[in-house]
Amino acid sequence: MKLLLVPNHFSNFLLLLLATAMKLWNGSEIVRYYLGKWIAAKVRKFGPKILQLLTEWTETFPTDFRDETMVGHLKDFIHRIAPCDEAYWKTMNQMLQKLSQRLALMSKGEESIVKVSLNASSISDKLVAFKTKPPPIQKDILSICNDPYTLAQQLTHVELEHLSRIGPEEFVQAFVQKDPLDGTQPCFSDQKKKTSNLEAYVRWFNRLCYLVATEICMPAKKKQRAQVIEFFIDVARECFNIGNFNSLMAIISGMNMTPVSRLKKTWSKAKTAKFFILEHQMDPTGNFYNYRTALRGAAHRSRTANSNREKIVIPFFSLLIKDIYFLNEGCANRLPNGHVNFEKFVELARQVGEFMTWKQVECPFEEDQAILHYLHTAPIFSEDGLYLASYESESPENQVEKDRWKALRSNVLGKT
């Protein structure tokens, strides 16, 4: 397979080159290799491309340079190249300054993730006891925001904030293998995988699922529960229109959780026609054919958009991870003749590169701090709490449910 390195596509090629190299070696090995190969060549001839590669590397995979050894190699590189041309000194210093700023921002962002994660982990199954105590003690989503479009906008804020923190190196490190021929040994046994942002995003998806289910199961009256169901259906529709497929799927998943779906009397009072249409859009049949069609449409809209509002594409993240995982696991890193399987890495670079484009879109909607705070900190039920709230809303229908209800009342509420 031949790669045509058209100048306009050189940046994409560098992403491919770096991703491929990181699959086969660690960062220090890459730097040591090029220190030996490139510095021995005529620096004036290769200097601009070396600088472009280093710039792309520090901007695209900044976490590689958290390691002091890597920073030492980088500085060694600089001291060898920079004396050859005064312009190199200026470019190298700017690169180091930007790298330092990016690493500082990433550290600050990770601290905020930890803080939000601690708040978001608030689980309060005792809230079930409030169901019979008017007026409501626990705030609900409708008291914070009763406009579906506004909530969809704020969910988009949260999604884009999470996406902005995920770097391409997290995909590489999440699936990297040590032996490219057999794919059985984990890579970099002496290093921790830096996938905290990716994992935080998955936790956000799970939290949103449970928040939706909690909001539906919490109201004491059937009419109120039906109202919440209709509200989230409208929020999901607005998410679809915006291009926020991750929040859309989280809402649908929350509404399909057993504690919610078993509330037959509640669902009978809700207008659900739009919900079934949205479910059809996210139907897993045919490897999510309907969703992938809608995603392609959103991606096309994004490419031809004139505003950030039209550029928004937030994919169903778990499926994106699954696609990249199976591409990585299903195709060998090396061909039978021992050559690198560039076709595989071209496709990996394409998928990750597309994601990188989507995550750089600035959210065009105004932030509402009250809504954002609620989304991050509102207490949610555990799975047991959801079942208990569900049984308190609509009585168990069979002996299995009755036995579980009795056990949950004893364990969670201390009642018999």
C-alpha positions as CSV (number, residue, x, y, z in Angstrom):
1,M,0.0,0.0,0.0
2,K,1.4,3.4,-1.0
3,L,0.8,6.6,0.9
4,L,0.6,9.8,-1.1
5,L,1.8,12.6,1.2
6,V,0.0,15.6,-0.2
7,P,1.1,18.7,1.8
8,N,-2.5,19.5,2.9
9,H,-2.8,16.0,4.3
10,F,0.6,15.9,6.0
11,S,-1.0,16.6,9.4
12,N,-3.3,13.6,9.1
13,F,-0.3,11.5,8.1
14,L,1.6,12.6,11.2
15,L,-1.4,11.5,13.3
16,L,-1.3,8.1,11.5
17,L,2.5,7.9,11.9
18,L,2.4,8.7,15.6
19,A,-0.5,6.4,16.3
20,T,1.2,3.6,14.5
21,A,4.5,4.1,16.3
22,M,2.8,4.3,19.7
23,K,1.3,0.9,19.0
24,L,4.7,-0.7,18.4
25,W,7.0,1.3,20.8
26,N,6.7,3.6,23.8
27,G,7.4,7.3,23.5
28,S,11.0,7.2,24.8
29,E,11.9,4.5,22.3
30,I,10.5,6.7,19.4
31,V,12.5,9.7,20.5
32,R,15.7,7.7,21.0
33,Y,15.2,6.1,17.5
34,Y,14.9,9.5,15.7
35,L,17.7,11.0,17.8
36,G,20.0,8.4,16.3
37,K,18.6,8.5,12.7
38,W,17.6,12.1,12.1
39,I,20.4,14.0,13.9
40,A,22.9,12.0,11.9
41,A,21.4,13.3,8.7
42,K,21.6,16.9,7.5
43,V,19.5,18.8,10.0
44,R,19.0,21.7,7.6
45,K,17.4,19.4,5.1
46,F,15.1,17.5,7.5
47,G,14.8,20.2,10.2
48,P,11.4,21.7,9.1
49,K,9.8,18.2,9.0
50,I,11.3,17.2,12.3
51,L,9.9,20.4,13.8
52,Q,6.5,19.7,12.3
53,L,6.5,16.2,13.7
54,L,7.5,17.4,17.2
55,T,4.9,20.1,17.1
56,E,2.2,17.7,16.0
57,W,3.3,15.2,18.7
58,T,3.3,17.7,21.6
59,E,-0.1,19.1,20.5
60,T,-1.8,15.8,19.7
61,F,-0.3,13.5,22.4
62,P,0.8,16.0,25.2
63,T,0.4,13.4,28.0
64,D,3.5,11.6,26.5
65,F,5.5,14.5,27.9
66,R,4.4,14.3,31.5
67,D,7.2,11.8,32.0
68,E,10.5,13.5,32.9
69,T,12.4,11.1,30.7
70,M,10.4,12.2,27.7
71,V,10.9,15.8,28.5
72,G,14.6,15.2,28.8
73,H,14.7,13.5,25.4
74,L,12.7,16.4,23.9
75,K,15.1,19.0,25.3
76,D,18.1,16.9,24.1
77,F,16.5,17.0,20.6
78,I,16.0,20.7,20.8
79,H,19.6,21.4,21.9
80,R,20.9,19.4,18.9
81,I,18.6,20.9,16.3
82,A,18.2,24.5,17.4
83,P,21.8,25.7,17.0
84,C,21.6,25.0,13.3
85,D,19.1,27.8,12.6
86,E,18.1,30.8,14.8
87,A,14.5,30.3,13.6
88,Y,14.5,26.8,15.2
89,W,15.2,28.3,18.6
90,K,12.1,30.5,18.4
91,T,9.9,27.6,17.2
92,M,11.2,25.2,19.8
93,N,10.7,27.7,22.7
94,Q,7.1,28.4,21.5
95,M,6.5,24.6,21.3
96,L,7.7,24.1,24.9
97,Q,5.6,27.0,26.2
98,K,2.5,25.6,24.6
99,L,3.2,22.1,25.8
100,S,3.6,23.4,29.4
101,Q,0.4,25.4,29.1
102,R,-1.5,22.3,27.7
103,L,-0.2,20.1,30.5
104,A,-1.2,22.6,33.1
105,L,-4.7,22.9,31.7
106,M,-5.0,19.1,31.6
107,S,-4.0,18.8,35.2
108,K,-6.5,21.4,36.2
109,G,-9.2,19.6,34.1
110,E,-8.4,16.3,35.7
111,E,-8.8,17.9,39.2
112,S,-12.2,19.2,38.2
113,I,-13.2,15.7,36.9
114,V,-12.3,14.2,40.3
115,K,-14.3,16.9,42.1
116,V,-17.3,16.4,39.8
117,S,-17.0,12.6,40.0
118,L,-17.2,12.8,43.8
119,N,-20.3,15.0,43.7
120,A,-21.9,12.8,41.0
121,S,-21.4,9.7,43.0
122,S,-24.1,10.8,45.5
123,I,-26.5,8.0,45.9
124,S,-29.4,8.4,48.2
125,D,-31.8,5.5,48.3
126,K,-33.3,7.0,51.5
127,L,-35.1,9.4,49.2
128,V,-37.7,6.7,48.6
129,A,-39.1,7.6,52.0
130,F,-39.9,11.1,50.8
131,K,-42.4,9.8,48.2
132,T,-45.2,9.9,50.8
133,K,-44.3,13.2,52.3
134,P,-45.8,16.3,50.6
135,P,-44.6,18.9,49.8
136,P,-41.6,17.4,48.0
137,I,-38.4,17.5,50.0
138,Q,-36.2,16.5,47.1
139,K,-35.8,18.9,44.1
140,D,-36.6,17.4,40.8
141,I,-35.5,18.3,37.2
142,L,-38.8,20.0,36.3
143,S,-38.3,22.5,39.2
144,I,-34.9,23.3,37.8
145,C,-35.7,23.3,34.1
146,N,-39.1,22.7,32.5
147,D,-38.0,23.5,28.9
148,P,-36.8,20.4,26.9
149,Y,-34.7,22.4,24.5
150,T,-32.9,24.2,27.3
151,L,-32.0,21.0,29.0
152,A,-30.8,19.4,25.8
153,Q,-28.5,22.5,25.3
154,Q,-27.1,22.0,28.8
155,L,-26.6,18.3,28.3
156,T,-24.7,19.3,25.1
157,H,-22.5,21.5,27.2
158,V,-21.6,18.6,29.5
159,E,-20.9,16.3,26.6
160,L,-18.7,18.7,24.7
161,E,-16.8,19.5,27.9
162,H,-16.0,15.8,28.4
163,L,-15.1,15.4,24.7
164,S,-12.7,18.3,24.8
165,R,-10.6,16.6,27.4
166,I,-10.2,13.3,25.7
167,G,-7.0,13.1,23.6
168,P,-6.3,10.6,20.8
169,E,-3.6,9.0,23.0
170,E,-6.4,7.7,25.3
171,F,-7.8,5.6,22.4
172,V,-4.3,4.3,21.6
173,Q,-3.4,3.5,25.2
174,A,-6.8,1.9,25.9
175,F,-6.3,-0.8,23.3
176,V,-2.6,-0.9,22.8
177,Q,-0.9,-4.4,22.8
178,K,2.7,-5.2,23.4
179,D,3.2,-8.0,20.8
180,P,1.7,-6.8,17.5
181,L,1.8,-10.3,16.1
182,D,-0.2,-12.2,18.7
183,G,-2.1,-9.4,20.4
184,T,-2.1,-11.2,23.8
185,Q,0.4,-9.2,26.0
186,P,-0.5,-5.9,27.5
187,C,1.8,-3.0,26.5
188,F,3.8,-0.8,28.8
189,S,3.5,-2.9,31.9
190,D,5.7,-0.3,33.7
191,Q,3.3,2.5,32.8
192,K,-0.3,3.3,33.8
193,K,-2.7,3.8,31.0
194,K,-3.7,7.4,31.0
195,T,-7.4,7.0,30.1
196,S,-9.0,9.0,33.0
197,N,-10.9,11.3,30.7
198,L,-12.3,8.5,28.7
199,E,-13.4,6.7,31.8
200,A,-14.9,9.8,33.3
201,Y,-17.0,10.2,30.1
202,V,-18.3,6.7,30.4
203,R,-19.2,7.4,34.1
204,W,-21.1,10.5,32.9
205,F,-23.2,8.4,30.5
206,N,-24.0,6.0,33.3
207,R,-24.9,8.8,35.7
208,L,-27.3,10.3,33.1
209,C,-29.0,7.0,32.6
210,Y,-29.6,6.6,36.4
211,L,-30.6,10.3,36.8
212,V,-33.3,9.9,34.2
213,A,-34.6,6.7,35.8
214,T,-34.4,8.4,39.3
215,E,-36.4,11.4,38.1
216,I,-39.1,9.1,36.7
217,C,-39.4,6.8,39.7
218,M,-39.2,9.5,42.3
219,P,-42.7,11.3,42.0
220,A,-45.4,9.8,44.3
221,K,-48.2,10.5,41.8
222,K,-48.7,8.6,38.6
223,K,-49.6,11.8,36.7
224,Q,-46.3,13.4,37.7
225,R,-44.3,10.4,36.7
226,A,-46.0,10.4,33.3
227,Q,-45.2,14.1,33.0
228,V,-41.5,13.4,33.6
229,I,-41.6,10.7,31.0
230,E,-43.0,13.0,28.4
231,F,-40.5,15.7,29.3
232,F,-37.5,13.4,28.8
233,I,-39.0,12.2,25.5
234,D,-39.0,15.8,24.3
235,V,-35.4,16.3,25.7
236,A,-34.3,13.2,23.8
237,R,-35.8,14.5,20.6
238,E,-34.1,17.9,21.0
239,C,-30.8,16.0,21.6
240,F,-31.3,14.2,18.3
241,N,-32.0,17.4,16.5
242,I,-28.9,19.0,17.9
243,G,-26.7,16.0,17.0
244,N,-26.1,15.0,20.6
245,F,-26.5,11.2,20.2
246,N,-24.7,10.3,23.4
247,S,-27.2,12.1,25.7
248,L,-30.0,10.7,23.5
249,M,-28.9,7.2,24.0
250,A,-28.4,7.7,27.8
251,I,-32.0,9.1,28.1
252,I,-33.4,6.1,26.1
253,S,-31.3,3.7,28.2
254,G,-32.6,5.2,31.4
255,M,-36.2,5.0,30.3
256,N,-35.7,1.4,29.3
257,M,-34.3,0.3,32.7
258,T,-36.5,-2.4,34.2
259,P,-37.6,-0.2,37.3
260,V,-39.0,2.3,34.8
261,S,-40.3,0.1,32.0
262,R,-42.3,-2.0,34.5
263,L,-44.4,1.1,35.4
264,K,-47.2,0.1,33.1
265,K,-49.9,2.3,34.6
266,T,-47.6,5.3,34.4
267,W,-46.6,4.7,30.8
268,S,-50.3,4.3,29.9
269,K,-50.8,7.9,30.9
270,A,-47.9,9.2,28.9
271,K,-47.8,10.2,25.2
272,T,-45.2,7.8,23.9
273,A,-45.4,7.9,20.1
274,K,-42.3,10.1,19.8
275,F,-40.4,7.8,22.2
276,F,-40.9,4.8,19.9
277,I,-39.6,6.8,17.0
278,L,-36.5,7.7,18.9
279,E,-36.0,4.1,20.0
280,H,-36.2,3.1,16.4
281,Q,-33.4,5.6,15.5
282,M,-31.1,4.0,18.2
283,D,-32.2,0.4,17.5
284,P,-29.2,-1.9,17.7
285,T,-30.6,-4.0,14.8
286,G,-28.2,-4.3,11.8
287,N,-25.3,-3.0,13.9
288,F,-27.1,0.2,14.7
289,Y,-27.9,0.8,11.0
290,N,-30.4,3.6,11.7
291,Y,-28.1,5.4,14.1
292,R,-25.1,5.1,11.8
293,T,-27.3,6.6,9.0
294,A,-28.3,9.5,11.2
295,L,-24.7,10.0,12.3
296,R,-23.5,10.2,8.7
297,G,-26.2,12.8,8.1
298,A,-25.0,14.8,11.1
299,A,-21.4,14.5,10.1
300,H,-22.2,15.8,6.6
301,R,-24.1,18.7,8.1
302,S,-21.1,19.5,10.2
303,R,-18.7,19.5,7.3
304,T,-20.8,22.0,5.4
305,A,-21.9,24.1,8.4
306,N,-21.5,27.8,8.7
307,S,-22.2,28.0,12.4
308,N,-21.1,26.0,15.5
309,R,-24.7,25.1,16.1
310,E,-24.7,23.0,12.9
311,K,-21.2,21.6,13.5
312,I,-22.2,19.7,16.6
313,V,-21.7,15.9,16.3
314,I,-21.6,14.0,19.6
315,P,-21.5,10.3,18.8
316,F,-22.9,7.5,20.9
317,F,-19.5,7.1,22.7
318,S,-19.8,3.4,23.8
319,L,-20.4,2.4,20.2
320,L,-17.5,4.5,19.0
321,I,-15.2,2.7,21.5
322,K,-16.6,-0.6,20.4
323,D,-15.9,0.1,16.8
324,I,-12.3,1.2,17.5
325,Y,-11.8,-1.8,19.7
326,F,-12.9,-4.4,17.1
327,L,-11.0,-2.6,14.4
328,N,-7.9,-2.9,16.6
329,E,-8.5,-6.5,17.7
330,G,-9.9,-7.8,14.4
331,C,-6.9,-6.6,12.2
332,A,-3.3,-7.6,12.8
333,N,-0.8,-4.8,13.4
334,R,1.7,-6.6,11.0
335,L,1.1,-8.3,7.6
336,P,2.3,-11.9,7.1
337,N,5.5,-10.5,5.5
338,G,6.3,-8.6,8.7
339,H,5.5,-5.2,7.3
340,V,3.3,-2.8,9.3
341,N,-0.4,-3.0,8.4
342,F,-0.8,0.6,7.3
343,E,-4.3,0.0,6.0
344,K,-5.4,-0.8,9.5
345,F,-3.7,2.3,10.9
346,V,-5.1,4.5,8.2
347,E,-8.6,3.5,9.2
348,L,-7.8,4.0,12.9
349,A,-6.4,7.4,12.2
350,R,-9.5,8.2,10.1
351,Q,-11.9,7.3,12.9
352,V,-9.9,9.0,15.7
353,G,-9.2,12.0,13.4
354,E,-13.0,12.4,12.8
355,F,-13.6,12.3,16.5
356,M,-10.9,14.9,17.0
357,T,-12.7,17.2,14.6
358,W,-16.0,16.8,16.4
359,K,-14.6,17.4,19.9
360,Q,-13.1,20.7,18.9
361,V,-16.4,22.4,18.3
362,E,-17.2,25.1,20.8
363,C,-20.7,24.9,22.3
364,P,-22.8,27.7,20.9
365,F,-25.4,27.6,23.8
366,E,-25.3,29.8,26.8
367,E,-24.5,28.0,30.0
368,D,-27.0,27.8,32.8
369,Q,-25.1,27.1,36.0
370,A,-28.1,26.0,38.0
371,I,-29.0,23.3,35.5
372,L,-25.4,22.2,35.1
373,H,-24.9,22.0,38.8
374,Y,-28.1,19.9,39.2
375,L,-27.0,17.5,36.4
376,H,-23.6,16.9,38.1
377,T,-24.8,16.8,41.8
378,A,-28.4,15.7,42.1
379,P,-28.6,12.5,44.1
380,I,-29.5,9.4,42.2
381,F,-30.8,6.0,43.2
382,S,-28.7,2.9,43.0
383,E,-30.2,-0.1,41.2
384,D,-31.8,-1.3,44.4
385,G,-33.1,2.1,45.1
386,L,-34.7,2.3,41.7
387,Y,-36.4,-1.0,42.1
388,L,-37.7,0.0,45.6
389,A,-39.0,3.4,44.3
390,S,-40.6,1.5,41.4
391,Y,-42.4,-1.0,43.7
392,E,-43.5,1.9,45.9
393,S,-45.0,3.6,42.9
394,E,-46.7,0.6,41.4
395,S,-47.1,-2.6,43.5
396,P,-45.3,-5.8,42.6
397,E,-47.2,-8.0,40.2
398,N,-45.8,-11.4,41.1
399,Q,-44.3,-13.3,44.1
400,V,-40.7,-12.7,42.9
401,E,-41.3,-9.0,42.9
402,K,-43.1,-9.1,46.2
403,D,-40.2,-11.0,47.8
404,R,-37.7,-8.5,46.4
405,W,-39.8,-5.5,47.5
406,K,-39.9,-6.9,51.1
407,A,-36.1,-7.4,51.1
408,L,-35.4,-4.0,49.7
409,R,-37.7,-2.3,52.3
410,S,-35.8,-4.1,55.0
411,N,-32.3,-3.4,53.7
412,V,-32.8,0.2,52.4
413,L,-35.4,1.7,54.7
414,G,-35.2,-0.6,57.7
415,K,-38.8,-1.5,57.4
416,T,-40.5,-4.9,57.4
